[in-house]
Amino acid sequence: MMHIDEAIIEKLRSDGHCCLDDLVTHLSPIYSWSEVFIAVDRMSRHGGVLLRQLGYSTYQIALRPEVASPVQRRHADGESASQNLEC
């Protein structure tokens, strides 16, 4: 079984930023909601991911630029601010 941090990074590298709920759904066959939440919290505190509150209970998760692949960095540089706020 893949470590939860690696699973989160793999998901974000393949699909780009996503909402916390989407990440939990993607990982739910293997990890519980609380395991995903704790891992994302730890990774955001240690600088691995960016966590952005979009609404009252909607959070967007993205890899920090230095963790993202070169293709993702180029794509992120070309996105508008409104695109960055979508889940």
N, C-alpha and C positions, 0 to 999 in steps of 0.2 A: 504494500500500500504506500502511495506517495505521501510524504509529509504535507500537512495542510498548507504551510507557507508556500511550498513548491506548487501545490495544486492551484492556489490563488494566483501566483505569479504566472503560471502557464495559461490560466484562463484569461488574465488581463493582457498577456502578450499576444494571444491568438485573436481576441475579440476587441481589445481596447477597453476604454473605461466602461463601467457598468454600474447599475444600482446594487446596493447591498442585497436587496431582496432577490435580484436576478442571480447574484453570486451564490447566495444561500440555496436557491433552487437548483442551480447547476451542481453544487457539491453535496446536496442533501442525501443522495443515496449512500454516501460514505460518512459524512460529517453532520453533526447536529447544528441547529441554528446557533446555539451558544458557543460551540467550538469555532464556528466561522466568525462570529462576532468577536470573540476573545482574540483570535488570530489577527483579524483586521485591526483591532484596537492596538495590539502589540506592534504590528508592522507599521502602523501610522505613527506611533510614538517613537519608533526607532528609525523612521525615515524611509522605509521601503515602499510605502504607498501613500498617496494623497487621499484624504477623506474630506469631502465637501458636502455640507448640508444644503440641499436644494429646496426643501420644504420642511414642514413640521416634522415629518417622520420619514423623509426621503433623503438618502445619502448616496452620493456618487463616489466610486472608488476608482482610482487610476494609479498606474505605476509612476513613480518619480521618473523624470527624464533620464537620469543616469542608470536606471534599472531597465527602462524600456529598450526595445530593439532599435537600431538606426532607422528602420522603415517607419516605426511608430513615431519616433521623434520628428521625422520629416513631415509625417501626416499631421501630427499635433501642431506643428509650427504653422501649417497652412489653414487650420481650422479657425473659424470665427469664435468669438466669445460665446455666442448663443449656442453653437454646436457643443462647446465644452460643458454646458450646463444641462445637457439632455441625458436621460438615462436610457 
